[in-house]
């Protein structure tokens, strides 16, 4: 279990919980797909990427608990795209907006330690408040990131139960002793003894439906945040999420990307989309 004492004041989980209570349980995904850039009248280039990111951040600042840039959509532009991501993360920090780097990193040993340094070390230009991780080389393979996050008051979101059809072939294996259950239990152990909400969160798709009950999963025992992508364009409604997550719903950070981003390119349009989505979640 990671040490819950940090050198940076309140841990990520506690800070995120405060933001969710104050602003609402919404995370805006920043997903600059080529089609969206075109729809906004922007070039599919680092210049278009920068403008896209700046408008979403402006709309989100002071209105949502977190933003979640999709790292792959910046990486596809090479070093220039990563420079835009660095700028976005820095600007969000200056604006007081929590950032979740959707990188889904997972590896072993020194490679995992390097990923942890890249996304969680205060000295890294890519440092975010939290990063998404893949545990499918074994949950304990994530230890470098778990420990570094705890040491610096940052957080992680570990893939546990995703809504893509292929996910069930791994995550559901074992029935009531499923892979997903073991991941959830391991994350809960990391949060034991946390002051307030723990900083080891899970990624659980908003559209997983009855899978939580069918697998006998106790998400309420996590004592950490649950990042729930799939709100809006992927089909999940706020009412679906309340039904799906049940007692764990107070810990759920709903993520909406395309359903809000389609209201661009104007900042005012994006703000309207954020307010509409928040109204449902509340």
Secondary structure, DSSP 8 states (H G I E B T S, - for coil): ------SSSS-HHHHHHHHHHHH-SEEEEE---HHHHHHTT--SSHHHHHHHHHHHHHHHTTTSSEEEEBTHHHHTTHHHHHHHHHHHHHHHHHHT-EEEEEEEE---HHHHHHHHHHHH-TT-TT--SEEEE--TT-GGGGHHHHHHHHHTT-EEEEEEE--SGGGHHHHTTTGGG-HHHHHHHHHHHHHTT-SSSEEEEEEE-TT-TTHHHHTT--GGGG-EEEEEE-BSTTSB-HHHHHHHHGGGGGGEEEEESHHHHTT-SSHHHHHHHHHHHHHHH-
